[in-house]
Amino acid sequence: MNNKDILSLQDFKRRNSYEVYTNLMGKNPSIGKAILSPLREEKHPSFSVFKDEKTGEYLFKDHGSDESGDCIRFVELIRKCDFKTVIELLQQEYNCTISDESKLQPTLINNEKPTSPPTPKTALKSFQIKPRYKFNQQEADYFRQYQIKPEILKKYSVLVLDSYTLSNGTTINRKVSELIFCYNHITWAKIYKPLDSNRKYRFIHLGNKSLDFIFGYDQLPESGFQLIITGGEKDVLTLSSLGYNAISLNSETSSLSQRIADELITRFKEIVVLYDIDETGLKSSEKLCKAFGFRQAILPDTILAKNGKDISDFIKLGHSPENLSEVFSKSVIFEKQKVPSLLIVQSANKWIEDSQNLPIPRMLFDCFWFEGEICILFADTNLGKSILAVQIGDSITKGKSIFPFGFEATKQPVLYFDFELSQKQFEGRYSDNYESHYFFDPNFYRAEIDPDSNIPSQFKDFESFLIYDIEQKIIELGVRILIIDNITYLRADNEKARNALPLMQELKIMKKKHNLSILVLAHTPKRDLTKPLSKNDLQGSKMLINFCDSSIAIGESSQDKNIRYLKHIKTRNTEAKYDKDNVCICLINKETNFLSFEFQNYGREKDHLKIMTDSQTSELDTNIIELKKSNPSLSNREIATQLNTNHSRVGRVLKKVDQMEQMEQGVPDDPDVPIEIINIFKKSEKSGQVLNGDRADL
């Protein structure tokens, strides 16, 4: 594990958890503020990221789905993979080793015991409440109208307040004739001011609300006949006063976790959902009932005319407990929706038997790309991706191999989606100065974007319209070979990991539906030319590599700017024949009217990598230190991108600088600190770039 940090899972999360959220979401999430959930579609923000001050890591909470946990759990949800796979991906992404991973599990805010969902460890928000333990007449009458009994208020820790103090130190005192109630939960509290004319201030949360809190959960008996899930705290108090077991979720639009639902089903014979009878309440209760097979009870709509909508209003308007019992007797049970299976399970023998009826994949471009595969061809800008892709397409339509690469398939049509070149640029590339044009096979189809087209109203964006139109052209032309140049047009933000998986799923669905072979072109970001090409060099997310069938990379030789080499990055149908010790050396050549890759020889990749001299190495280290000093907020990855190196090197250089700064006098006799770093450090001190008072910035 040379040059790799060895971290415990907790150390990794403390150092990198915020960056994990940023990379997967494609932006820096605001800490503690609600944003649109990256886990699902929604119109109103209900997702937040917050820091656990005790551990230093960042946690998340999706209030709409009740999903919560640490960055490991977040990756599991985004990438739809298990804990072990997440650890492997993170080790690759951050070039580190996460130790004892087999003994670790992701931190979940939800634990697995049948107890009340715990309060997350997060930054404590101070607050104070000043309760008055005796209700005045007005306060007592308020709850009495809903038949809420004093003992129930005590059971659920409902207090009446004379004042409360916010975390910023502001104290709010009760005004004459004002009602201020408090649902007290020790580490947090919910203020309820029912008479406040501004609805915004009727409910105020103080402290750190438990993200998965369920009101009334702790007061439930171990078991019972019936449980009512209702819309709010006051509804729970009313039902409990009438002898019912009741709970309420964070809101009527909140979902119930499968774990809690399963536990409640084992404890109660019948579970009934009784929400408000407005549109939101009815839709939400039906959704909850369908998800878990609960019963749905609906209050009579006659209370709407009297400004009533919930169970508390129902009782306040004079309906008796017998009337409520009748409502429950008319509840309708919903059949639990069957969760579609993600897996197809057959015996190994059955899989082999079925496979015998499928054709054996044939080579389209040697062992780089076979029939039925999604292959990704990637390289830096201007290295010839499009040139090679057109050459491969031309080979397939004519049924002729490209020397010396194998070709086993039959001559067949190719549909080439060209989102890079204009019509005139394409002509120039395949002509002799716009004369003596190259003759392609009539079955080589090229497509480009029509600049005059508009997005029809039934499509939500350009990308969905493009995916649809690609499929229509496949059907119209009856083609089975697809070349897409390049992937940016399929998903404009494919560099964000969270968008990579849906993109690959779309391509896989299309491939399976129409029996396609797809070659997709993609870019590499700026890379360290001293390092071998790898799957980490694909622009954006390695998720693209993980879900494709094969992949080819084009590298530029340091020996000659006109020399390219082809390297096998990933394969499923065969061994990697063209690996680092056997890359294909090619020249880009144009004989009269056809620009193409011309094979030269086989060779070793390391012979074509850039070699840095000692002076270049020293200069790079100096630039790393100076760039960090000039902009301390830059991350190691951002510095690496600007200086065209890798973040691991940046980390090593800055770590050595830290060691130097921690020494109290002179230059340390530390054998782990390279003399080059010592000299740079000395030079920086003399030039005034590194001052004692500022060294912590490095």
C-alpha positions as CSV (number, residue, x, y, z in Angstrom):
1,M,0.0,0.0,0.0
2,N,2.7,2.4,-0.9
3,N,1.8,6.1,-0.6
4,K,-1.6,5.3,0.8
5,D,-2.9,6.6,4.1
6,I,-4.2,3.9,6.5
7,L,-7.2,5.2,8.2
8,S,-9.8,3.9,10.6
9,L,-13.4,4.3,9.3
10,Q,-14.0,7.1,11.9
11,D,-10.8,9.0,10.8
12,F,-11.9,8.7,7.2
13,K,-15.3,10.1,7.9
14,R,-13.9,12.9,10.0
15,R,-11.5,13.9,7.2
16,N,-13.6,13.3,4.1
17,S,-17.3,13.0,4.9
18,Y,-18.2,16.5,3.7
19,E,-16.3,15.9,0.5
20,V,-18.2,12.6,-0.1
21,Y,-21.5,14.5,0.0
22,T,-20.1,17.2,-2.3
23,N,-18.8,14.7,-4.9
24,L,-22.0,12.7,-5.0
25,M,-24.3,15.8,-5.0
26,G,-22.2,17.8,-7.4
27,K,-22.3,20.9,-5.1
28,N,-21.4,22.0,-1.6
29,P,-24.4,21.3,0.6
30,S,-25.3,24.1,3.1
31,I,-24.8,22.9,6.6
32,G,-27.9,22.6,8.6
33,K,-30.2,24.1,5.9
34,A,-32.9,22.2,4.1
35,I,-32.2,21.5,0.4
36,L,-33.9,19.4,-2.3
37,S,-33.2,15.7,-1.6
38,P,-30.6,14.0,-3.9
39,L,-32.2,10.7,-3.0
40,R,-35.5,11.3,-4.7
41,E,-37.6,13.9,-6.5
42,E,-39.4,16.5,-4.5
43,K,-40.7,20.0,-4.8
44,H,-40.0,21.3,-1.3
45,P,-36.6,21.0,0.4
46,S,-36.4,18.4,3.2
47,F,-32.9,17.1,3.1
48,S,-30.1,18.4,5.3
49,V,-26.4,17.8,6.1
50,F,-25.1,18.6,9.5
51,K,-21.9,18.2,11.5
52,D,-21.5,16.0,14.6
53,E,-19.3,18.2,16.7
54,K,-18.3,15.3,18.9
55,T,-16.9,13.1,16.1
56,G,-16.2,15.7,13.5
57,E,-18.0,13.9,10.8
58,Y,-21.0,15.1,8.7
59,L,-24.3,13.3,8.9
60,F,-27.4,13.6,6.7
61,K,-31.2,13.4,7.2
62,D,-33.9,13.1,4.5
63,H,-37.1,14.1,6.4
64,G,-39.3,13.1,3.5
65,S,-38.1,9.5,3.4
66,D,-36.8,9.2,7.0
67,E,-33.5,8.0,5.6
68,S,-30.6,9.2,7.7
69,G,-27.0,8.3,8.7
70,D,-23.4,8.9,7.9
71,C,-21.6,9.4,4.5
72,I,-21.2,5.6,4.2
73,R,-25.0,5.1,4.3
74,F,-25.4,8.0,1.9
75,V,-23.1,6.3,-0.7
76,E,-25.1,3.0,-0.2
77,L,-28.3,4.8,-1.1
78,I,-26.9,6.8,-4.0
79,R,-25.0,4.0,-5.6
80,K,-27.3,1.2,-4.6
81,C,-24.6,-1.0,-3.2
82,D,-23.6,-2.7,0.0
83,F,-21.3,-1.6,2.8
84,K,-18.3,-3.6,1.5
85,T,-18.6,-2.2,-2.0
86,V,-18.8,1.4,-0.6
87,I,-15.6,0.8,1.3
88,E,-13.9,-0.5,-1.8
89,L,-15.0,2.5,-3.9
90,L,-13.9,5.0,-1.3
91,Q,-10.5,3.4,-0.9
92,Q,-10.1,3.8,-4.7
93,E,-11.5,7.3,-4.8
94,Y,-9.4,8.6,-1.9
95,N,-6.3,6.5,-2.5
96,C,-6.3,5.2,1.1
97,T,-6.8,2.0,3.1
98,I,-9.7,1.9,5.5
99,S,-8.6,-0.5,8.2
100,D,-10.6,-3.3,9.8
101,E,-13.4,-2.7,7.4
102,S,-14.7,-6.2,7.8
103,K,-15.4,-5.4,11.5
104,L,-17.1,-2.1,10.8
105,Q,-20.6,-1.1,9.9
106,P,-21.9,2.3,8.7
107,T,-23.2,4.6,11.3
108,L,-27.0,4.7,11.2
109,I,-29.0,7.2,13.0
110,N,-31.7,4.5,13.2
111,N,-30.5,1.6,15.4
112,E,-31.9,-1.9,15.2
113,K,-33.5,-2.3,18.6
114,P,-37.3,-1.9,19.1
115,T,-36.8,1.3,21.1
116,S,-37.5,4.9,20.3
117,P,-35.4,6.2,17.4
118,P,-32.3,7.8,19.0
119,T,-31.3,11.4,19.0
120,P,-28.4,12.0,16.6
121,K,-25.1,13.2,18.0
122,T,-24.8,16.7,16.5
123,A,-23.8,20.2,17.5
124,L,-25.8,21.0,20.6
125,K,-28.0,24.0,20.3
126,S,-28.5,25.6,23.7
127,F,-32.0,26.7,24.8
128,Q,-33.9,27.4,27.9
129,I,-37.5,27.0,28.9
130,K,-39.2,28.5,31.9
131,P,-42.2,26.3,32.7
132,R,-45.1,27.0,35.0
133,Y,-46.3,23.8,36.5
134,K,-49.9,24.9,37.1
135,F,-52.1,25.7,34.1
136,N,-54.3,28.8,34.4
137,Q,-58.0,28.6,33.4
138,Q,-57.4,29.7,29.8
139,E,-54.7,27.1,29.3
140,A,-56.7,24.3,30.9
141,D,-59.8,25.2,28.9
142,Y,-57.8,25.0,25.6
143,F,-57.0,21.3,26.1
144,R,-60.4,20.6,27.7
145,Q,-62.2,21.4,24.5
146,Y,-60.4,18.5,22.8
147,Q,-61.2,16.2,25.8
148,I,-57.4,16.1,26.6
149,K,-57.0,15.1,30.2
150,P,-54.4,16.6,32.6
151,E,-52.8,13.2,33.3
152,I,-52.3,12.7,29.5
153,L,-50.5,16.1,29.4
154,K,-48.3,15.0,32.1
155,K,-47.7,11.6,30.5
156,Y,-46.5,13.2,27.3
157,S,-44.5,15.9,29.0
158,V,-46.6,18.8,27.8
159,L,-45.7,22.0,29.7
160,V,-47.0,25.6,29.8
161,L,-44.3,28.3,29.6
162,D,-43.9,31.8,30.8
163,S,-40.8,32.2,28.6
164,Y,-38.2,30.5,26.5
165,T,-34.7,31.4,25.3
166,L,-33.4,30.7,21.8
167,S,-30.0,29.4,21.0
168,N,-28.9,33.0,20.1
169,G,-29.7,34.2,23.6
170,T,-33.0,35.9,22.7
171,T,-35.7,35.4,25.4
172,I,-39.3,35.4,24.4
173,N,-41.7,36.2,27.2
174,R,-45.4,35.2,27.3
175,K,-47.8,38.1,26.7
176,V,-51.1,38.5,28.5
177,S,-53.7,36.1,27.2
178,E,-51.0,34.3,25.0
179,L,-50.8,30.5,25.1
180,I,-47.3,29.0,25.0
181,F,-47.2,25.2,25.3
182,C,-44.1,23.1,25.1
183,Y,-43.7,19.4,24.1
184,N,-40.6,18.8,26.2
185,H,-38.1,16.1,25.1
186,I,-35.1,17.1,27.4
187,T,-32.5,17.6,24.6
188,W,-35.0,19.5,22.4
189,A,-38.4,21.0,22.7
190,K,-41.3,22.0,20.4
191,I,-43.0,25.2,21.2
192,Y,-46.7,25.4,20.3
193,K,-48.5,28.8,20.3
194,P,-52.0,28.0,19.0
195,L,-53.3,31.6,19.1
196,D,-50.4,33.2,17.2
197,S,-51.8,35.1,14.3
198,N,-48.6,34.4,12.3
199,R,-48.7,30.7,11.4
200,K,-44.9,30.8,10.9
201,Y,-44.4,31.1,14.6
202,R,-47.1,28.7,15.9
203,F,-44.5,25.9,15.9
204,I,-40.9,26.5,16.9
205,H,-38.2,23.8,17.5
206,L,-35.6,24.4,20.1
207,G,-32.4,22.4,20.5
208,N,-31.6,19.3,18.4
209,K,-34.7,17.6,17.3
210,S,-34.3,13.8,17.0
211,L,-34.4,13.2,13.2
212,D,-36.5,10.1,13.4
213,F,-38.6,11.1,16.3
214,I,-42.1,9.6,16.5
215,F,-44.4,11.4,19.0
216,G,-46.1,8.9,21.4
217,Y,-43.7,6.1,20.6
218,D,-42.2,5.9,24.0
219,Q,-45.7,5.9,25.6
220,L,-46.9,2.8,23.7
221,P,-47.5,-0.4,25.5
222,E,-45.5,-3.5,24.6
223,S,-48.4,-4.8,22.6
224,G,-52.1,-4.1,21.9
225,F,-55.0,-4.6,19.6
226,Q,-55.1,-1.3,17.8
227,L,-52.6,1.5,17.0
228,I,-53.6,4.8,15.4
229,I,-51.1,6.7,13.3
230,T,-52.4,10.3,13.2
231,G,-51.3,13.7,12.0
232,G,-49.9,15.6,15.0
233,E,-49.1,15.9,18.7
234,K,-52.5,17.3,19.7
235,D,-54.3,14.5,17.8
236,V,-52.2,11.9,19.7
237,L,-53.2,13.6,23.0
238,T,-56.9,13.5,22.1
239,L,-56.8,9.9,21.0
240,S,-54.8,8.9,24.1
241,S,-57.3,10.7,26.4
242,L,-60.0,8.6,24.7
243,G,-58.2,5.4,25.4
244,Y,-56.5,4.7,22.1
245,N,-52.8,3.9,21.4
246,A,-51.6,6.6,19.1
247,I,-48.4,8.0,17.5
248,S,-47.6,10.7,14.9
249,L,-44.7,11.0,12.5
250,N,-42.7,14.2,11.8
251,S,-45.4,15.2,9.4
252,E,-48.1,13.7,7.4
253,T,-45.8,13.6,4.4
254,S,-43.1,11.8,6.3
255,S,-42.6,8.1,5.5
256,L,-42.2,5.3,8.1
257,S,-39.1,3.3,8.0
258,Q,-39.5,-0.4,7.2
259,R,-37.8,-1.4,10.4
260,I,-40.2,0.6,12.6
261,A,-43.2,-0.5,10.5
262,D,-42.2,-4.2,10.9
263,E,-41.8,-3.8,14.6
264,L,-45.2,-2.1,15.1
265,I,-46.9,-4.8,13.0
266,T,-45.6,-7.4,15.4
267,R,-46.8,-5.4,18.5
268,F,-50.3,-4.4,17.3
269,K,-52.9,-6.6,15.6
270,E,-54.4,-3.6,13.7
271,I,-52.8,-0.4,12.6
272,V,-55.1,2.4,11.4
273,V,-54.0,5.7,9.7
274,L,-56.2,8.7,10.5
275,Y,-54.9,11.9,8.9
276,D,-56.4,15.2,8.2
277,I,-59.2,15.2,5.6
278,D,-57.5,17.8,3.3
279,E,-55.9,16.7,0.0
280,T,-52.4,16.2,1.5
281,G,-53.7,14.2,4.4
282,L,-55.8,11.9,2.3
283,K,-53.1,11.3,-0.2
284,S,-50.4,10.7,2.4
285,S,-52.6,8.3,4.5
286,E,-53.4,6.2,1.4
287,K,-49.7,6.1,0.4
288,L,-48.7,4.9,3.9
289,C,-51.5,2.3,4.0
290,K,-50.5,0.9,0.6
291,A,-46.8,0.8,1.6
292,F,-47.4,-1.4,4.7
293,G,-50.9,-2.8,4.4
294,F,-52.5,-0.6,7.1
295,R,-56.1,0.4,7.4
296,Q,-57.2,3.9,6.4
297,A,-59.9,5.7,8.4
298,I,-61.4,8.9,7.1
299,L,-63.3,11.5,9.1
300,P,-66.7,12.7,7.8
301,D,-66.2,15.6,5.4
302,T,-69.1,17.4,7.2
303,I,-66.6,18.9,9.6
304,L,-64.9,20.8,6.8
305,A,-67.9,23.2,6.7
306,K,-67.1,24.1,10.3
307,N,-63.4,24.6,9.7
308,G,-62.5,21.2,11.0
309,K,-60.1,18.8,9.4
310,D,-58.5,16.5,12.1
311,I,-59.5,14.2,15.0
312,S,-59.1,17.0,17.5
313,D,-61.5,19.2,15.6
314,F,-63.8,16.3,15.3
315,I,-64.1,16.0,19.1
316,K,-64.1,19.8,19.6
317,L,-67.2,20.0,17.3
318,G,-69.2,17.8,19.7
319,H,-68.7,14.3,18.2
320,S,-68.7,11.6,20.8
321,P,-66.3,8.7,21.4
322,E,-69.0,6.5,19.9
323,N,-68.9,8.6,16.7
324,L,-65.2,8.1,16.6
325,S,-65.5,4.4,17.1
326,E,-67.8,4.3,14.1
327,V,-65.2,6.1,12.0
328,F,-62.7,3.3,12.9
329,S,-65.2,0.6,12.2
330,K,-65.5,1.9,8.6
331,S,-61.8,1.9,8.0
332,V,-60.6,0.2,4.8
333,I,-57.7,-2.1,4.7
334,F,-55.2,-1.7,1.9
335,E,-53.4,-4.6,0.4
336,K,-49.7,-4.1,0.9
337,Q,-48.0,-3.2,-2.4
338,K,-45.7,-5.9,-3.6
339,V,-42.2,-4.7,-3.7
340,P,-40.8,-5.5,-7.2
341,S,-37.8,-7.9,-7.1
342,L,-34.4,-6.6,-8.1
343,L,-33.0,-10.1,-8.5
344,I,-33.5,-13.0,-10.8
345,V,-32.7,-16.2,-9.1
346,Q,-32.2,-19.5,-10.9
347,S,-29.9,-22.5,-10.4
348,A,-26.5,-22.3,-12.0
349,N,-27.5,-25.2,-14.3
350,K,-30.5,-23.3,-15.5
351,W,-28.5,-20.2,-16.2
352,I,-26.1,-22.3,-18.3
353,E,-29.0,-24.0,-20.1
354,D,-30.6,-20.7,-21.0
355,S,-27.3,-19.3,-22.1
356,Q,-26.8,-22.0,-24.6
357,N,-29.6,-20.5,-26.7
358,L,-27.8,-17.2,-26.9
359,P,-25.2,-16.4,-29.6
360,I,-21.5,-16.3,-28.7
361,P,-20.3,-12.7,-28.7
362,R,-18.0,-11.9,-31.6
363,M,-15.2,-9.4,-31.8
364,L,-16.1,-5.9,-33.2
365,F,-12.7,-4.4,-32.4
366,D,-10.4,-7.3,-31.4
367,C,-10.7,-8.1,-27.7
368,F,-11.4,-4.5,-26.9
369,W,-15.1,-4.6,-27.8
370,F,-17.4,-7.5,-28.4
371,E,-21.0,-7.8,-29.6
372,G,-23.6,-7.1,-26.9
373,E,-21.2,-4.9,-24.9
374,I,-21.3,-1.3,-23.7
375,C,-17.7,-0.2,-24.2
376,I,-16.3,3.2,-23.1
377,L,-13.5,4.7,-25.1
378,F,-11.9,7.6,-23.2
379,A,-8.9,9.9,-23.6
380,D,-7.9,13.5,-23.1
381,T,-9.0,16.2,-25.5
382,N,-7.5,16.1,-29.0
383,L,-6.0,12.6,-28.7
384,G,-8.1,11.0,-31.4
385,K,-11.1,9.4,-29.8
386,S,-13.4,10.4,-32.6
387,I,-10.9,9.4,-35.2
388,L,-10.6,5.9,-33.8
389,A,-14.4,5.6,-33.3
390,V,-15.2,6.5,-36.9
391,Q,-12.5,4.1,-38.0
392,I,-14.1,1.3,-36.0
393,G,-17.5,2.1,-37.3
394,D,-16.2,2.1,-40.9
395,S,-14.6,-1.3,-40.3
396,I,-17.9,-2.8,-39.1
397,T,-20.0,-1.4,-42.0
398,K,-17.5,-2.8,-44.5
399,G,-16.9,-6.1,-42.7
400,K,-13.1,-5.5,-42.8
401,S,-10.7,-5.6,-39.8
402,I,-8.3,-2.8,-38.9
403,F,-4.8,-4.2,-39.1
404,P,-3.7,-6.0,-36.9
405,F,-6.9,-6.2,-34.8
406,G,-9.3,-9.0,-35.0
407,F,-12.9,-8.7,-36.4
408,E,-15.3,-11.6,-36.2
409,A,-18.8,-10.1,-36.7
410,T,-20.6,-9.8,-39.9
411,K,-20.9,-6.7,-42.1
412,Q,-23.7,-4.5,-40.6
413,P,-25.1,-1.0,-40.3
414,V,-23.7,1.5,-37.7
415,L,-25.4,4.6,-36.3
416,Y,-22.8,7.2,-35.3
417,F,-24.1,10.0,-33.1
418,D,-21.7,12.9,-33.7
419,F,-22.1,15.6,-31.0
420,E,-18.5,16.9,-31.5
421,L,-17.9,17.8,-35.1
422,S,-19.9,20.1,-37.4
423,Q,-20.9,18.8,-40.8
424,K,-18.1,20.8,-42.5
425,Q,-15.5,19.6,-40.0
426,F,-16.5,16.0,-40.6
427,E,-16.2,16.6,-44.4
428,G,-12.7,18.1,-43.9
429,R,-11.5,15.1,-41.9
430,Y,-12.7,12.7,-44.6
431,S,-11.6,14.4,-47.7
432,D,-8.4,15.7,-49.4
433,N,-8.7,19.4,-48.7
434,Y,-12.5,19.2,-49.2
435,E,-12.0,17.3,-52.5
436,S,-11.6,13.6,-53.3
437,H,-14.0,12.6,-50.5
438,Y,-13.7,9.3,-48.7
439,F,-16.6,6.9,-49.6
440,F,-18.2,5.4,-46.6
441,D,-20.4,2.3,-46.8
442,P,-24.1,3.4,-47.3
443,N,-24.9,1.7,-44.0
444,F,-22.7,4.1,-42.0
445,Y,-25.2,6.5,-40.6
446,R,-24.2,9.8,-39.0
447,A,-26.5,11.9,-36.8
448,E,-26.0,15.3,-35.3
449,I,-28.2,17.7,-33.3
450,D,-30.7,19.8,-35.2
451,P,-30.1,23.3,-33.9
452,D,-33.6,24.4,-34.9
453,S,-35.5,21.7,-33.0
454,N,-37.4,22.5,-29.8
455,I,-38.0,20.2,-26.8
456,P,-41.6,18.9,-26.9
457,S,-43.7,19.7,-23.8
458,Q,-43.9,16.0,-22.7
459,F,-40.2,15.9,-22.0
460,K,-38.8,17.4,-18.8
461,D,-35.4,18.3,-20.3
462,F,-33.1,18.1,-23.3
463,E,-31.4,14.9,-22.1
464,S,-34.6,12.9,-21.8
465,F,-35.7,14.1,-25.3
466,L,-32.3,13.1,-26.7
467,I,-32.4,9.6,-25.1
468,Y,-35.9,9.1,-26.5
469,D,-34.9,10.3,-30.0
470,I,-31.9,8.0,-30.1
471,E,-34.1,5.0,-29.4
472,Q,-36.5,6.1,-32.2
473,K,-33.6,6.3,-34.7
474,I,-32.5,2.8,-33.7
475,I,-36.0,1.5,-34.4
476,E,-36.3,3.4,-37.7
477,L,-33.0,2.2,-39.1
478,G,-32.9,-1.2,-37.6
479,V,-29.3,-0.8,-36.4
480,R,-27.6,-2.9,-33.7
481,I,-24.3,-1.0,-33.5
482,L,-24.3,2.4,-31.8
483,I,-21.4,4.8,-31.4
484,I,-22.1,7.9,-29.2
485,D,-19.6,10.7,-29.4
486,N,-19.7,11.8,-26.7
487,I,-21.3,11.0,-23.4
488,T,-21.6,14.6,-22.3
489,Y,-24.7,15.0,-24.5
490,L,-26.4,12.1,-22.9
491,R,-26.0,13.5,-19.4
492,A,-24.6,17.0,-19.2
493,D,-23.5,16.5,-15.6
494,N,-22.2,12.9,-15.9
495,E,-19.1,13.9,-14.0
496,K,-21.2,13.9,-10.9
497,A,-21.2,10.4,-9.5
498,R,-24.9,10.4,-8.5
499,N,-25.9,10.8,-12.2
500,A,-23.6,8.1,-13.5
501,L,-25.7,5.1,-12.4
502,P,-29.0,6.3,-13.9
503,L,-27.1,7.0,-17.2
504,M,-25.7,3.5,-17.3
505,Q,-29.0,2.0,-16.5
506,E,-30.6,3.9,-19.4
507,L,-27.9,2.5,-21.8
508,K,-28.2,-1.0,-20.4
509,I,-32.0,-1.0,-20.8
510,M,-31.7,0.3,-24.3
511,K,-29.0,-2.4,-25.1
512,K,-31.0,-5.2,-23.7
513,K,-34.3,-4.0,-25.3
514,H,-32.8,-3.7,-28.9
515,N,-29.9,-6.2,-28.7
516,L,-27.3,-3.4,-29.1
517,S,-23.6,-3.1,-29.0
518,I,-22.7,0.4,-27.8
519,L,-19.4,2.3,-28.0
520,V,-19.5,5.4,-25.8
521,L,-16.8,8.1,-26.0
522,A,-15.8,10.1,-22.9
523,H,-13.1,12.5,-21.7
524,T,-10.4,12.3,-19.1
525,P,-9.9,15.3,-16.8
526,K,-6.4,16.7,-16.4
527,R,-4.2,13.8,-15.3
528,D,-0.6,13.2,-14.2
529,L,1.2,12.2,-17.3
530,T,3.8,10.4,-15.3
531,K,1.2,7.8,-14.1
532,P,-0.2,4.9,-16.1
533,L,-3.8,5.2,-17.5
534,S,-6.4,3.6,-15.2
535,K,-10.1,3.5,-14.7
536,N,-9.7,6.4,-12.3
537,D,-8.9,8.7,-15.2
538,L,-12.4,8.6,-16.7
539,Q,-14.0,12.0,-16.3
540,G,-16.3,12.2,-13.4
541,S,-17.3,9.0,-11.8
542,K,-15.7,5.6,-11.9
543,M,-19.3,4.4,-11.6
544,L,-19.3,4.6,-15.4
545,I,-16.4,2.1,-15.6
546,N,-17.9,-0.1,-12.9
547,F,-21.1,-0.6,-14.9
548,C,-19.8,-0.8,-18.5
549,D,-18.7,-4.1,-20.0
550,S,-15.4,-3.1,-21.4
551,S,-13.2,0.0,-21.7
552,I,-10.4,1.3,-23.9
553,A,-8.1,4.3,-23.0
554,I,-6.0,6.3,-25.5
555,G,-2.7,7.7,-24.2
556,E,-0.3,10.2,-25.6
557,S,3.3,9.2,-25.9
558,S,6.0,11.4,-24.3
559,Q,8.4,10.2,-27.1
560,D,6.4,11.9,-29.9
561,K,3.3,14.0,-29.8
562,N,1.9,12.2,-32.9
563,I,2.2,8.7,-31.2
564,R,-0.8,7.3,-29.4
565,Y,-1.1,4.0,-27.5
566,L,-4.2,1.9,-26.8
567,K,-4.7,0.2,-23.5
568,H,-7.2,-2.2,-22.3
569,I,-8.8,-0.9,-19.1
570,K,-11.6,-3.3,-18.5
571,T,-12.9,-6.5,-20.0
572,R,-15.5,-9.1,-19.2
573,N,-15.3,-11.5,-22.2
574,T,-11.6,-12.1,-22.2
575,E,-8.4,-11.4,-20.5
576,A,-6.8,-8.0,-20.9
577,K,-4.6,-8.7,-23.8
578,Y,-3.4,-5.1,-24.2
579,D,-2.4,-4.2,-20.7
580,K,0.5,-2.0,-19.4
581,D,3.1,-4.4,-20.7
582,N,1.5,-4.8,-24.2
583,V,-0.1,-1.5,-25.3
584,C,-0.8,-0.9,-29.0
585,I,1.5,1.8,-30.4
586,C,-0.2,3.8,-33.2
587,L,0.4,6.9,-35.3
588,I,-2.5,9.2,-36.4
589,N,-2.1,9.3,-40.2
590,K,-4.1,10.6,-43.1
591,E,-3.6,9.0,-46.5
592,T,-5.3,11.3,-48.9
593,N,-8.8,11.4,-47.5
594,F,-9.2,9.2,-44.4
595,L,-7.8,10.2,-41.0
596,S,-7.0,7.0,-39.0
597,F,-4.9,5.2,-36.4
598,E,-2.1,3.4,-38.1
599,F,-0.6,0.5,-36.1
600,Q,3.1,0.6,-35.5
601,N,4.1,-1.9,-32.8
602,Y,3.4,-3.3,-29.3
603,G,5.2,-1.8,-26.4
604,R,5.3,-1.1,-22.7
605,E,3.3,1.8,-21.3
606,K,6.0,3.0,-19.0
607,D,8.2,3.8,-22.0
608,H,5.7,6.4,-23.1
609,L,5.0,8.1,-19.8
610,K,6.4,11.4,-18.9
611,I,9.5,11.3,-16.7
612,M,10.0,14.2,-14.3
613,T,13.5,15.5,-13.7
614,D,14.7,16.4,-10.2
615,S,14.3,20.1,-11.0
616,Q,10.7,19.6,-12.3
617,T,9.9,17.6,-9.1
618,S,11.3,20.4,-6.9
619,E,9.4,23.0,-8.9
620,L,6.1,21.1,-8.5
621,D,6.6,20.7,-4.8
622,T,7.3,24.5,-4.5
623,N,4.2,25.3,-6.5
624,I,2.1,23.0,-4.2
625,I,3.3,24.8,-1.1
626,E,2.9,28.3,-2.6
627,L,-0.6,27.6,-4.0
628,K,-1.7,26.3,-0.6
629,K,-0.2,29.3,1.1
630,S,-1.9,31.7,-1.3
631,N,-5.3,30.0,-0.9
632,P,-5.6,27.9,2.3
633,S,-9.2,27.0,1.5
634,L,-8.1,24.9,-1.5
635,S,-8.4,21.1,-1.0
636,N,-5.7,18.7,-2.0
637,R,-7.8,17.7,-5.0
638,E,-8.3,21.2,-6.1
639,I,-4.5,21.9,-5.9
640,A,-3.8,18.7,-7.8
641,T,-6.2,19.7,-10.6
642,Q,-4.6,23.2,-11.0
643,L,-1.1,21.8,-11.0
644,N,-1.9,18.7,-13.2
645,T,-0.8,16.2,-10.6
646,N,-2.6,13.8,-8.2
647,H,-4.0,14.7,-4.8
648,S,-1.9,12.0,-3.1
649,R,1.3,13.8,-4.0
650,V,-0.2,17.1,-2.8
651,G,-1.1,15.4,0.5
652,R,2.4,14.0,1.0
653,V,4.2,17.3,0.3
654,L,1.9,19.3,2.7
655,K,2.2,16.6,5.3
656,K,6.0,16.9,5.2
657,V,5.7,20.7,5.5
658,D,3.5,20.2,8.6
659,Q,6.2,18.0,10.1
660,M,8.7,20.8,9.5
661,E,6.6,23.4,11.1
662,Q,6.0,21.4,14.2
663,M,9.7,21.4,15.0
664,E,10.6,24.2,17.4
665,Q,14.1,25.0,16.0
666,G,15.8,24.8,12.7
667,V,15.7,21.9,10.3
668,P,14.8,18.6,11.9
669,D,16.9,15.5,11.7
670,D,13.9,13.5,10.5
671,P,14.8,10.9,7.9
672,D,11.2,10.9,6.7
673,V,11.4,14.5,5.5
674,P,13.1,14.6,2.0
675,I,15.9,17.1,1.6
676,E,14.0,18.6,-1.3
677,I,11.1,19.6,1.1
678,I,13.6,20.9,3.6
679,N,15.2,23.1,1.0
680,I,11.8,24.4,-0.2
681,F,10.8,25.0,3.3
682,K,13.9,27.0,4.0
683,K,13.5,29.0,0.8
684,S,9.9,29.8,1.7
685,E,10.9,31.0,5.1
686,K,13.6,33.3,3.7
687,S,11.3,34.7,1.2
688,G,8.7,35.4,3.8
689,Q,6.1,33.1,2.3
690,V,5.8,31.0,5.4
691,L,5.5,32.9,8.6
692,N,5.2,31.4,12.0
693,G,1.9,33.0,12.7
694,D,0.4,31.6,9.4
695,R,1.9,28.1,9.3
696,A,-1.3,26.5,10.5
697,D,-2.9,27.5,7.2
698,L,-0.7,24.9,5.4
